[in-house]
């Protein structure tokens, strides 16, 4: 993949956002935008100046859950096909099947290994896009 893979990460926990920023920052081929709420993510995307190739969403956030954000993204024109992964500690097999049935494209389990996060994101993206 020669062009930069743009990643949106949404999580209400500042420390997790910082870890993700450092982890994905190790891969020069990844671009990253961070949001701390679902509404902030929707506002960013509604501006229309930037589009991610993939979104990573914390499933459990206070004001707008990951599930609500997922539905909002799927309902927006131009974003319905955006690959979306939940990032969550609730990742038993039954949970994952539920998330996939909701429309998520995959799950990254918390806690994740910061050194392999970029590779996980790339692997999920290739799988989803069939590349």
Order of alpha helices (4+ residues) and beta strands (2+ residues): beta-alpha-beta-alpha-beta-alpha-beta-alpha-beta-alpha
